[in-house]
Amino acid sequence: MSNAMYNKMWHQTQDALNSLLSKESEKTSEPKSNQVFIFQMLATFYVKYVQIFSNLENAYDQVVHPQKRVLIRKILDGVMGRILELKNEMVELELSEFHYFDDILQDLKLAPQQLDIPIPRYFLKEKLEVIKGREKILAQILANSGLDAVDVKYTIKSMPLEEAAKVIQIAERARQGRLRALFMKQIYLQEYRARQARLLGEKVVDVEAAAVCIQKVWRGFRQCRKTKRDREEEMIFLGMSPPPLFNEVSGTVIQAEKISRLRTQVQQQHEEDYKEAMVTIKNDLKLIEGPDIKENLQDQIRHWFLECRNLTGTFPDYPSEEEGGSAVIFSNKTPQQEEEEEWKMSPSVFLHTLEEENNSYRDLWMNRDESCNFPQDYDPELIQEEKRKELEAEIRVQVDELMRQELKNLQLAVNRERELPIKHSKKGKQKNKQKKGKRGKREKDKDLTADRSIESLYKELVEEGLLIRTHKVSLSDYIGEYSYLGTTLRHVSIEPMPSPMDVRQLITLYGILPLGSASVHEKAPLVKSLLLAGPSGVGKKMLVHAICTETGANLFNLSPSNVAGKYPGKSGLQMMLHVVIKVARQLQPSVVWVQDTEKTFYKKVPSTEKQSEPKRLKKQLPKILKLLRPEDRILIVGTTQRPFDAELQSFCRVYQKIILVPRPDYASRYVLWKEIIQRHGGVLTNALNVSCLAKVTDGFTQGAIVQVVRSVLTERRIRKQEHRPLAAAEFIPAITSMNPVYKEEEESFKDWYTRTPLGQRRALALTGGLGKEKKEGKKQKKKK
């Protein structure tokens, strides 16, 4: 796609956003009581914002005009934040983390896959050099300390010389035996053919009969081949089979990727030119227009002095720097701006930003003629407008100091005539007192490692194994399908288990998007901690690594097994947590991972684990959460296979969001089998019944399926595929050696989840108890 096409995409997306903003302001202002109608409204907004977000992300990644990209980035972050706000509203309304939009998708003519929230590519692109540098440092520290050897998959064992010679002898004799057998087979076949030739030579050969026989076989073979080809073409035409070169990368795609890389280089060059121009244009404005701006400001402020003097008889108090200086005098605030709109939903932080940026788009770019700007370079006029405002603000600070002194001189002169004392403002003193109080509080929070650099602390955490290397896994590698029966099951009062695609969406919303964008993390509904609960092998560890990979985050491992024996004693524990949080803050975004987190909250510690002190962090985790501020892009992620072993109250107090990660359903297993076989070098043919494998592996986890495929698809088997295609029967022996997740285990996870705070609220809502509680609460408030 060319620049013009991406510009067109952006303009169309802005039109859609403008329409959506006007609809949202209309519909949210109307009072509503029907919960189903409210959810439909919120869900429709959510789905439309996701579509807009996807288009804006593409536009931001490919548009090369630097000033357009600045505006698109602000709108992109605003839409991202609004999606998180709407998600939070839907959770509070339905009291469930998982939602199903079948009716809305049908109305909007969208496929379920279009609900998949894209991860902005700028999360990694803008700090690629930083991430690479950090990875080099981490690899160097691991290599120097000898910890890198842990990652080696195969260990070399020593062997005595006699045993080694024996193994070589056995292998060589087996090789000679195979060659001898092959040689004897060839001799046997030669003798057999000679015998047959002698026998046939004695008989009279009927040439016509032989020709008819050959003809019959050939015609049958040709017709079978033609029928098979026609059937394959029909299946491709119906869309039931992929075209022949479906999995091969076409030349068009390769060319598109090449153009995309070139466009990225142009983006970088334009960004550099834009930054240089901002500096030079500002300096030019300072020299040319700076004196005039200063003179105009002084004239305006003097005029204000005289107006106040004529109206009140005294000179006014000059606004302090904290209040905004002279800018406060000339700001036009209407009563409507000061009053907040009342609405039943939580007030949106991002809607106002979106409306402002949308207005900026309409003013600047909607009808702008860019016929002369073919290379899409920066616009110097826009830079001048922007920098003129900055320059005015800087000069205003200097002018305020001069005019404050001038006002004091005027007041002194007038007061001498009247012999009145000079009034000193008390606001400044009060503010100074408040500042002193804040300083006093900050002084109490002592830095235990003030004399050490971040580099030394980073190295210490790596050597102690608390800061670990992230596996390069993208979230798209967590394969799954949409839950097609979700809405149907809820209509008959059955709570469906979430699908892998539902889990992937929640990981994106609660983990990746807030960690990737600082502005979204500060303003969106704050999620400090996340719990992934599910049986072994469903991909919890993979999801943790995917969060770090997609956002470029550091990974700290505070699992009970990893913390055991490190930093002993209370002071040691305090030091460890202090260092972890300090480094995590400095090098944010960061993820603090607590594997097998149920051990930290054991109801009763097993006797075999008492020495390792698994409950060391039980009292410390809530304290860490309190220390985290909106500007700290730090996420605590816990993973557990047995949440029922933990004390529920303290467990749920630490983990703000709880996500059930279940075994895959049939649709997800079908997609998973196909994808995993192809990734490990397998070729899908008609001989391989993938549907049968998906049905047979009901109850098996993703991890089990991956192990089965790895055990079957050896290098030798991959080479033989051309002559002997893969069959479903080959995977059955490996499947029988795996243990599935039984229905009872899945039900135990569901039962446990119903006892969590959100699960209890949903159960009450379904029975009508929650509505009664709310009504009673309102009556009590009215009585008070």
C-alpha positions in Angstrom: 0.0 0.0 0.0 1.2 3.5 -0.8 1.3 6.5 1.4 -1.9 7.8 -0.2 -3.7 4.5 0.7 -2.6 4.7 4.4 -3.7 8.4 4.5 -7.0 7.4 3.1 -7.3 4.6 5.7 -6.6 7.2 8.4 -9.2 9.6 7.2 -11.8 6.9 7.0 -11.0 5.7 10.5 -11.2 9.3 11.8 -14.7 9.6 10.2 -15.7 6.3 11.9 -14.3 7.6 15.3 -16.1 10.9 14.9 -19.4 9.1 14.3 -18.8 6.8 17.2 -18.0 9.7 19.6 -21.2 11.5 18.7 -23.2 8.3 19.1 -21.6 7.6 22.5 -22.3 11.1 23.8 -26.0 10.8 22.7 -26.7 7.3 24.1 -24.8 7.6 27.4 -26.7 10.8 28.2 -30.0 8.9 28.1 -31.1 7.3 31.4 -31.3 3.5 31.1 -32.4 0.8 33.5 -32.5 -2.4 31.4 -29.2 -4.3 32.1 -29.4 -6.3 28.8 -29.8 -3.1 26.8 -26.9 -1.4 28.6 -24.6 -4.3 27.9 -25.6 -4.4 24.3 -24.8 -0.7 24.0 -21.4 -1.1 25.8 -20.5 -4.2 23.8 -21.3 -2.4 20.5 -19.1 0.5 21.4 -16.4 -1.9 22.5 -16.4 -3.9 19.2 -16.4 -0.7 17.1 -13.5 0.8 19.1 -11.5 -2.4 18.5 -12.0 -2.1 14.8 -10.9 1.6 14.9 -7.9 0.6 17.1 -6.8 -2.0 14.6 -7.0 0.5 11.7 -5.2 3.3 13.6 -2.4 0.9 14.6 -1.8 0.1 10.9 -1.9 3.7 10.0 0.5 4.7 12.8 2.9 1.9 11.8 3.0 2.9 8.1 2.3 6.7 7.7 5.6 8.5 7.3 4.5 12.1 7.9 6.0 13.0 11.4 3.3 15.5 12.5 0.5 13.2 11.4 2.1 10.3 13.4 2.2 12.5 16.6 -1.6 13.1 16.3 -2.3 9.4 15.4 -0.3 8.3 18.4 -2.4 10.4 20.8 -5.6 9.2 19.3 -4.3 5.6 19.3 -3.5 5.8 23.0 -6.9 7.4 23.7 -8.8 4.6 21.9 -6.7 2.0 23.7 -7.6 3.6 27.0 -11.3 3.8 26.1 -11.3 0.1 25.2 -9.9 -0.7 28.7 -12.6 1.6 30.3 -15.4 -0.1 28.4 -14.0 -3.5 29.3 -14.0 -2.5 33.0 -17.7 -1.3 32.7 -18.7 -4.6 31.1 -17.0 -6.6 33.8 -18.8 -4.6 36.5 -22.1 -5.0 34.7 -22.0 -8.7 33.9 -19.7 -9.6 36.8 -17.6 -11.8 34.5 -14.3 -11.4 32.9 -15.5 -13.2 29.7 -18.1 -11.8 27.3 -19.7 -13.1 24.2 -20.7 -10.9 21.3 -22.3 -13.3 18.8 -25.4 -11.1 18.2 -23.4 -7.9 17.7 -20.9 -9.6 15.4 -23.8 -10.9 13.3 -25.4 -7.4 13.1 -22.0 -5.7 12.2 -21.2 -8.6 9.7 -17.8 -9.3 11.4 -15.9 -12.5 11.9 -15.0 -13.6 15.5 -11.3 -13.3 14.6 -11.8 -9.5 14.1 -12.3 -9.2 17.8 -8.7 -10.1 18.4 -7.1 -7.0 19.8 -3.9 -6.1 17.9 -0.7 -5.3 19.9 0.8 -2.0 18.8 4.1 -2.5 17.0 5.5 0.7 18.5 5.8 -1.0 21.9 8.9 -2.8 20.6 10.0 -0.6 17.6 10.5 2.6 19.7 12.8 0.9 22.2 14.4 -1.8 20.1 18.0 -0.6 20.7 17.4 -0.5 24.5 16.0 -4.0 24.5 18.9 -5.3 22.4 21.5 -3.6 24.7 19.8 -5.0 27.8 19.8 -8.6 26.3 23.5 -8.3 25.6 24.2 -7.2 29.1 22.1 -10.0 30.5 23.8 -12.6 28.3 27.2 -11.3 29.3 26.4 -11.5 33.0 25.0 -15.1 32.7 28.1 -16.2 30.7 30.5 -14.7 33.2 28.8 -16.2 36.2 28.4 -19.6 34.5 24.6 -19.6 34.8 24.0 -19.8 31.0 24.8 -23.5 31.1 21.5 -24.2 32.8 19.6 -23.5 29.5 21.5 -26.3 27.6 18.9 -29.0 26.6 21.3 -31.9 26.2 24.0 -32.7 28.7 27.1 -34.8 27.7 27.8 -37.8 30.0 31.2 -39.3 30.3 31.7 -43.0 29.3 34.5 -45.5 29.9 36.6 -46.4 26.9 35.6 -50.1 26.9 31.9 -49.3 27.0 32.4 -46.7 24.2 34.2 -49.3 22.0 31.4 -51.8 22.7 28.7 -49.3 21.6 30.7 -48.5 18.4 31.1 -52.3 17.6 27.3 -52.9 18.1 26.5 -50.0 15.7 29.0 -51.1 13.1 27.8 -54.8 13.1 24.2 -53.6 12.8 25.2 -51.5 9.8 27.0 -54.4 8.1 24.1 -56.7 8.8 21.6 -54.2 7.1 23.9 -53.9 4.1 24.3 -57.7 3.8 20.5 -58.2 4.0 20.0 -55.6 1.3 22.6 -57.3 -0.9 21.0 -60.7 -0.4 17.6 -59.3 -1.3 18.9 -57.9 -4.5 20.4 -61.3 -5.5 17.1 -63.0 -4.6 15.1 -60.6 -6.8 17.5 -61.1 -9.8 17.2 -64.9 -9.5 13.4 -64.6 -9.3 13.2 -62.4 -12.4 15.4 -64.9 -14.3 13.1 -67.8 -13.3 10.0 -65.9 -14.4 11.6 -65.0 -17.7 12.4 -68.7 -18.4 8.9 -69.7 -17.6 7.3 -67.0 -19.8 9.7 -67.9 -22.7 8.2 -71.4 -22.9 4.7 -70.1 -23.3 3.2 -68.4 -26.4 2.6 -64.8 -25.6 -0.7 -63.2 -26.9 0.4 -59.7 -27.9 -3.2 -58.4 -28.3 -4.3 -59.6 -24.9 -1.2 -58.1 -23.3 -1.9 -54.7 -25.0 -5.6 -54.8 -23.9 -4.5 -55.5 -20.3 -2.0 -52.7 -20.3 -4.6 -50.4 -21.9 -7.2 -51.3 -19.3 -4.9 -50.6 -16.4 -3.6 -47.3 -17.9 -7.1 -46.0 -18.6 -8.3 -46.9 -15.1 -5.3 -45.2 -13.6 -5.8 -42.1 -15.8 -9.5 -41.8 -14.9 -8.8 -42.2 -11.2 -6.2 -39.5 -11.4 -8.6 -37.2 -13.3 -11.4 -37.9 -10.8 -9.1 -37.1 -7.9 -7.9 -33.9 -9.5 -11.5 -32.8 -10.2 -12.5 -33.5 -6.6 -9.6 -31.5 -5.3 -10.5 -28.5 -7.6 -14.1 -28.7 -6.4 -13.0 -28.7 -2.7 -10.8 -25.7 -3.4 -13.6 -23.9 -5.2 -16.0 -24.6 -2.3 -13.4 -23.3 0.2 -13.1 -26.6 2.0 -9.4 -27.1 1.0 -6.6 -24.6 0.6 -5.2 -23.8 -2.8 -1.9 -25.6 -3.8 0.5 -22.8 -2.9 -1.5 -21.6 0.1 1.3 -22.1 2.7 4.0 -20.7 0.5 4.9 -17.0 0.7 4.0 -15.2 -2.5 6.2 -12.7 -4.3 3.6 -10.0 -3.6 3.9 -10.6 0.2 7.7 -10.5 0.0 7.5 -7.2 -2.0 5.1 -5.7 0.6 7.4 -6.6 3.5 10.3 -5.0 1.6 8.3 -1.8 1.1 7.3 -1.8 4.8 10.9 -2.0 5.8 11.8 0.9 3.5 8.8 2.9 4.9 10.2 2.3 8.4 13.5 3.8 7.3 11.7 6.8 5.8 9.8 7.2 9.0 13.0 7.3 11.0 14.6 9.9 8.7 11.5 12.1 8.7 11.4 11.9 12.6 15.0 13.0 12.8 14.4 15.9 10.4 11.3 16.9 12.3 13.1 17.0 15.6 15.9 19.1 14.2 13.4 21.5 12.6 11.6 21.9 15.9 14.8 23.1 17.5 15.9 25.4 14.7 12.4 26.9 14.1 12.1 27.6 17.8 15.4 29.4 17.9 14.5 31.5 14.9 11.2 32.5 16.5 13.0 33.4 19.7 15.3 35.8 17.8 12.7 37.3 15.5 9.4 37.3 17.5 10.6 36.9 21.1 11.0 40.7 21.8 7.6 41.4 20.4 5.9 38.7 22.4 7.6 40.0 25.6 6.4 43.6 24.9 2.8 42.5 24.1 2.6 40.5 27.3 3.9 43.3 29.5 1.4 45.7 27.9 -1.5 43.3 28.5 -0.5 42.8 32.2 -0.1 46.6 32.8 -3.5 47.1 31.2 -4.9 44.6 33.7 -3.2 46.5 36.6 -5.0 49.7 35.6 -8.4 48.1 35.0 -8.4 46.5 38.5 -7.2 49.8 40.0 -10.0 51.7 38.3 -12.7 49.1 39.3 -11.7 48.3 42.9 -9.4 51.2 43.9 -6.5 48.9 44.7 -4.0 46.9 42.7 -4.7 43.2 42.4 -2.7 40.3 43.9 -0.5 38.7 41.3 -1.1 35.0 40.7 1.8 32.8 42.0 3.8 30.5 39.7 2.0 27.4 41.1 -1.4 28.9 40.2 -0.2 29.5 36.6 1.0 33.1 36.7 -0.5 35.7 34.4 -1.9 32.9 32.1 -4.7 32.4 34.7 -5.8 36.1 34.3 -6.5 35.7 30.6 -7.8 32.2 30.5 -11.5 32.1 29.6 -13.3 29.6 31.8 -17.0 29.0 31.4 -19.2 27.5 34.1 -19.9 24.5 31.8 -16.1 23.6 31.9 -16.0 23.7 35.7 -19.1 21.6 36.2 -18.8 17.8 35.8 -21.4 15.9 33.9 -23.3 13.4 36.0 -23.5 9.8 34.5 -24.2 6.4 36.0 -21.1 5.0 34.3 -17.7 5.6 35.7 -16.4 9.0 34.4 -14.2 8.5 31.3 -10.7 9.9 31.3 -10.1 9.3 27.6 -13.3 10.5 26.0 -12.4 14.2 26.6 -8.9 13.5 25.1 -10.4 11.7 22.1 -12.8 14.6 21.4 -9.9 17.1 21.7 -7.7 15.2 19.3 -10.6 14.6 16.9 -11.2 18.3 16.8 -7.5 18.8 16.1 -7.7 16.4 13.2 -10.7 18.3 11.8 -9.0 21.6 12.1 -5.6 20.6 10.8 -5.8 17.6 8.5 -9.3 16.9 7.4 -9.4 19.3 4.5 -5.7 20.1 4.2 -4.3 20.3 0.7 -1.1 18.1 0.6 -0.7 18.0 -3.2 2.7 19.8 -2.9 4.0 17.4 -0.1 4.5 14.2 -2.0 7.3 12.9 0.2 5.2 13.5 3.3 7.8 15.5 5.1 7.1 17.9 8.1 5.1 21.1 7.7 7.1 24.1 9.0 4.0 26.3 9.5 2.5 23.8 12.0 5.8 23.7 13.8 5.8 27.5 14.0 2.3 27.5 15.5 3.3 24.9 18.1 6.6 26.5 19.0 5.1 30.0 19.2 2.9 28.8 22.0 5.8 27.1 23.8 7.9 30.3 23.4 5.1 32.4 24.7 4.8 30.2 27.8 8.6 30.5 28.5 8.7 34.2 28.0 5.6 34.6 30.2 7.5 33.1 33.1 10.2 35.7 32.7 7.7 38.5 32.2 5.8 37.4 35.4 8.9 37.8 37.5 9.4 41.4 36.1 5.8 42.4 36.4 5.5 40.9 39.9 8.3 43.3 40.9 6.7 46.1 39.0 3.4 45.5 40.9 5.2 45.6 44.2 6.8 48.9 43.3 3.4 50.3 42.4 1.9 49.1 45.6 4.8 50.6 47.6 4.3 53.9 45.9 0.5 54.0 46.5 0.9 52.7 50.1 3.4 55.4 50.9 0.9 58.0 49.9 -1.9 56.3 51.9 0.6 55.1 54.7 -0.9 51.5 54.5 1.0 48.3 55.3 1.8 46.0 52.4 -0.3 42.8 52.2 1.6 39.6 51.9 -0.2 36.6 50.4 -0.6 33.6 52.7 -1.1 31.1 50.0 2.6 30.8 49.3 3.4 30.1 53.0 0.7 27.5 53.2 2.0 25.8 50.1 5.5 25.9 51.5 4.2 24.2 54.7 2.5 21.5 52.6 5.6 21.0 50.6 7.7 20.6 53.8 5.2 18.0 55.0 5.5 16.0 51.8 9.3 16.2 52.0 9.2 14.9 55.5 7.2 11.9 54.4 9.5 11.2 51.6 12.5 11.4 53.9 11.0 8.6 55.9 11.0 6.3 52.9 14.7 5.5 53.0 16.6 4.2 50.0 18.5 1.1 51.3 20.8 1.1 48.3 21.3 4.8 47.8 25.1 4.3 47.4 24.8 1.7 44.6 24.2 2.0 40.9 21.3 0.4 39.0 23.8 -1.6 37.0 25.3 -3.2 40.1 21.8 -4.0 41.4 20.8 -5.4 38.0 23.9 -7.7 38.0 23.2 -8.9 41.6 19.6 -9.9 40.7 20.8 -11.8 37.6 23.5 -13.6 39.5 20.9 -14.5 42.3 18.5 -15.9 39.6 15.8 -13.4 40.5 16.0 -11.6 37.1 15.7 -14.2 34.4 15.9 -14.3 30.6 12.6 -14.1 28.7 11.7 -16.8 26.2 11.0 -15.3 22.8 7.3 -16.2 22.5 4.7 -14.0 20.9 1.1 -14.0 22.1 -0.1 -15.2 18.7 1.8 -18.5 19.4 -0.9 -19.2 22.1 -3.2 -20.9 19.5 -6.9 -21.2 20.0 -10.4 -20.5 18.6 -13.3 -18.4 19.5 -16.0 -19.8 21.8 -19.0 -20.3 19.5 -21.3 -21.7 22.1 -20.8 -19.0 24.8 -24.0 -17.0 24.3 -26.1 -20.2 23.8 -24.9 -21.7 27.0 -25.5 -18.5 29.0 -29.0 -18.4 27.7 -29.7 -21.7 29.4 -27.9 -20.6 32.6 -24.7 -22.6 32.0 -21.5 -20.8 32.6 -19.1 -21.8 29.7 -15.4 -22.3 30.2 -13.4 -19.7 28.4 -11.6 -20.5 25.2 -7.9 -19.8 24.5 -8.9 -16.8 22.4 -10.8 -15.4 25.4 -7.8 -15.8 27.6 -5.5 -14.2 25.0 -7.8 -11.2 24.8 -7.7 -10.7 28.6 -3.9 -11.0 28.6 -3.7 -8.3 26.0 -6.2 -6.0 27.9 -4.9 -6.4 31.4 -1.2 -7.1 30.8 0.2 -6.0 27.4 -1.6 -2.8 26.6 -1.1 -1.0 30.0 2.5 -2.1 30.2 3.3 -1.0 26.7 1.9 2.5 26.9 2.8 4.8 29.8 0.0 7.3 29.2 -2.6 4.4 29.1 -1.2 2.9 32.3 -1.4 6.2 34.2 -5.1 6.9 33.2 -6.8 3.6 32.5 -8.4 1.4 35.2 -5.3 0.3 37.1 -4.5 -3.5 37.2 -1.5 -4.1 39.5 -1.8 -7.9 39.7 -3.0 -10.8 37.7 -3.5 -14.5 38.5 -3.5 -17.3 35.9 -5.1 -20.4 37.3 -5.4 -23.7 35.4 -4.1 -27.3 35.2 -0.6 -28.2 34.2 0.3 -27.8 30.5 -2.4 -25.2 29.5 0.3 -22.5 28.8 0.4 -20.3 31.9 4.2 -19.9 31.8 4.1 -19.2 28.1 1.6 -16.4 28.6 3.9 -14.8 31.2 6.8 -14.9 28.8 4.5 -13.6 26.0 3.7 -10.5 28.1 7.4 -9.7 28.5 8.2 -10.4 24.8 5.4 -8.2 23.4 6.2 -5.3 25.7 10.0 -5.6 26.1 9.5 -6.0 29.9 12.1 -7.4 32.4 11.1 -10.6 34.1 11.6 -11.0 37.9 11.1 -14.5 39.3 9.9 -14.4 42.9 8.5 -17.9 43.0 8.7 -19.7 46.4 11.1 -22.3 45.0 13.4 -19.6 43.5 13.4 -17.4 46.6 14.2 -20.3 49.0 17.5 -19.8 50.7 18.2 -16.4 49.2 18.5 -13.2 51.3 17.8 -15.0 54.6 16.1 -13.3 57.5 13.7 -10.4 57.7 16.3 -7.7 56.8 17.4 -9.9 53.9 13.8 -10.3 52.6 13.3 -6.5 52.9 16.5 -5.9 51.0 15.6 -8.3 48.3 12.1 -6.8 47.7 13.6 -3.3 47.8 16.2 -4.1 45.1 13.6 -5.9 42.9 11.1 -3.0 43.0 13.9 -0.4 42.6 15.3 -2.1 39.5 11.8 -2.8 38.1 10.9 0.9 38.5 14.1 2.1 36.8 13.9 -0.3 33.9 10.1 -0.4 33.5 8.0 -2.0 32.1 8.6 -5.0 34.4 6.8 -8.2 35.3 7.2 -9.9 38.7 6.3 -13.6 38.3 5.3 -15.8 41.2 5.1 -19.4 39.9 3.1 -21.9 42.1 1.8 -18.9 44.0 -0.6 -21.0 46.0 2.4 -22.1 48.1 2.9 -18.5 49.3 -0.7 -18.6 50.7 -0.8 -22.2 51.9 -3.6 -23.0 54.4 -1.1 -25.5 55.9 2.5 -25.9 54.8 3.4 -29.6 54.1 6.1 -31.0 56.3 8.3 -31.7 53.2 8.3 -28.0 52.2 8.7 -26.3 55.7 12.5 -25.9 55.2 12.1 -23.8 52.0 9.7 -21.3 53.8 7.2 -21.0 50.9 5.1 -18.4 52.9 7.9 -15.8 53.1 6.2 -13.4 50.7 2.7 -13.7 52.1 2.8 -10.5 54.1 5.1 -8.7 51.7 3.1 -9.0 48.5 0.2 -6.7 49.7 2.8 -4.1 50.8 4.4 -4.2 47.3 1.0 -3.6 45.8 0.5 -0.5 48.0 3.9 0.9 46.9 3.0 0.7 43.2 1.7 4.0 41.7 -0.1 4.5 38.4 3.2 5.8 36.8 4.9 2.5 37.8 4.5 0.1 34.9 5.0 -3.0 37.0 2.7 -6.0 36.9 2.7 -8.9 39.4 1.6 -12.1 37.7 1.0 -15.3 39.6 0.5 -18.8 38.1 -1.1 -21.7 39.9 -2.1 -25.3 39.3 -3.7 -25.8 42.6 -5.5 -22.6 43.8 -7.7 -24.6 46.1 -4.6 -25.2 48.4 -4.4 -21.5 49.2 -6.1 -19.4 51.8 -8.8 -17.8 49.7 -9.2 -14.4 51.4 -5.5 -13.4 51.4 -5.1 -14.9 47.9 -7.8 -12.8 46.4 -6.7 -9.7 48.3 -3.4 -9.8 46.4 -4.5 -10.8 43.0 -6.8 -8.1 41.5 -7.8 -10.0 38.3 -8.2 -13.8 38.2 -8.2 -15.6 34.8 -9.1 -19.2 34.4 -6.9 -20.9 31.8 -8.8 -24.1 30.8 -8.0 -27.1 28.6 -8.7 -26.4 24.9 -12.1 -27.2 23.4 -12.6 -29.2 20.1 -12.3 -26.1 17.8 -9.1 -25.0 19.5 -7.6 -28.5 19.5 -8.3 -28.8 15.8 -6.5 -25.6 15.0 -3.7 -26.5 17.4 -3.0 -29.9 15.9 -2.7 -28.4 12.4 -0.5 -25.5 13.5 1.8 -27.6 15.7 2.3 -30.3 13.1 3.3 -27.8 10.5 5.6 -25.9 12.8 7.5 -29.1 13.5 8.0 -29.9 9.9 5.0 -32.0 9.2 3.0 -31.9 6.0 -0.8 -32.0 6.1 -2.3 -34.4 3.5 -5.7 -36.2 3.1 -4.1 -39.2 4.7 -4.0 -37.4 8.0 -7.3 -37.1 9.8 -6.8 -34.0 12.0 -10.5 -34.0 13.1 -10.0 -37.5 14.5 -6.9 -36.4 16.5 -8.8 -33.4 17.8 -11.7 -35.7 19.0 -9.4 -38.3 20.5 -7.4 -35.8 22.5 -10.5 -34.4 24.4 -9.2 -33.4 27.8 -5.6 -33.2 26.8 -3.8 -29.8 27.3 -1.8 -27.8 24.7 1.5 -29.0 26.4 0.6 -32.6 26.0 -0.3 -32.2 22.3 3.1 -30.4 21.7 4.9 -33.3 23.4 3.1 -35.9 21.3 4.0 -34.1 18.0 7.6 -33.7 19.0 7.9 -37.4 19.9 6.4 -38.5 16.6 8.0 -36.0 14.2 11.6 -37.0 14.5 14.1 -35.9 11.8 14.0 -39.4 10.2 10.1 -39.3 10.1 10.1 -35.9 8.5 12.4 -37.1 5.7 10.1 -40.0 4.9 6.9 -37.9 4.5 7.3 -37.7 0.8 7.0 -41.5 0.4 4.9 -42.2 3.5 2.5 -39.4 4.5 1.6 -38.8 8.1 -1.4 -40.7 9.5 -3.4 -40.2 12.7 -2.6 -43.7 13.9 1.1 -42.8 14.4 0.2 -40.3 17.1 -2.1 -42.7 19.1 0.7 -44.6 21.0 2.2 -41.3 22.2 -1.2 -40.0 23.2 -1.9 -43.0 25.4 1.2 -42.3 27.5 -0.1 -38.8 28.4 -2.5 -38.0 31.3 -5.5 -35.9 30.4 -7.3 -33.3 32.5 -10.5 -35.1 33.6 -13.9 -33.4 33.9 -13.7 -33.6 37.7 -10.5 -31.5 37.8 -12.0 -28.9 35.5 -15.1 -28.7 37.7 -13.0 -28.2 40.8 -11.4 -25.1 39.1 -14.9 -23.8 38.3 -16.1 -24.4 41.8 -13.1 -22.6 43.2 -13.7 -19.6 40.9 -17.3 -19.3 42.1 -15.9 -18.7 45.6 -13.7 -15.7 44.5 -15.1 -12.2 45.0 -16.2 -11.7 41.4 -17.6 -15.3 41.2 -19.6 -14.8 44.4 -21.0 -11.5 43.1 -22.0 -13.2 39.8 -23.7 -16.1 41.6 -25.7 -13.5 43.8 -26.7 -11.6 40.6 -27.9 -14.8 38.9 -30.1 -15.6 41.9 -31.3 -12.0 42.3 -29.5 -11.5 45.7 -27.2 -8.8 44.4 -30.1 -6.6 43.3 -31.8 -6.9 46.7 -28.5 -5.9 48.5 -28.1 -2.8 46.3 -31.8 -1.8 46.9 -31.3 -2.2 50.7 -28.1 -0.2 50.5 -29.9 2.7 48.7 -32.8 2.6 51.3 -30.3 2.9 54.2 -28.6 5.8 52.5 -31.9 7.6 52.0 -32.8 7.1 55.7 -29.4 8.5 56.7 
